[in-house]
């Protein structure tokens, strides 16, 4: 049996680190993780000039990186992923020179170590 005690939906910009914050004895469960440039209103892109935002390799370019983030973080008491992350960069969802960010939704689960 397990119960969710907290959840978070956040963006992690260049030079920031994703570090889920759960209570002692809880484990992280990742439910969403995407990497790229999802929205021109994102906190991480506020300082950029949006001259070519209609170009699909400039804005709206992203990859689902849930398997990667799950492998590193799900069912762990803690983890961290620094952005830019070399493995996520290999997905190459946008032009290489553009700043990309990680959007993650996670939950903290308290209970037994057996997850269904």
SULMOGI-V26776 format. One record per run of one state. SS is the DSSP state (hx for helix, st for strand, lp for the rest). FROM is the first residue (numbers start at 1). LEN is the number of residues. Records with the same first field share a line. If there is no record, write none. Layout:
# SULMOGI-V26776
SS: FROM-LEN  FROM-LEN
This chain:
# SULMOGI-V26776
lp: 1-1  13-4  19-7  38-5  46-15  65-1  74-7  83-3  90-11  112-5
st: 2-11  17-2  26-12  61-4  81-2  101-11
hx: 43-3  66-8  86-4
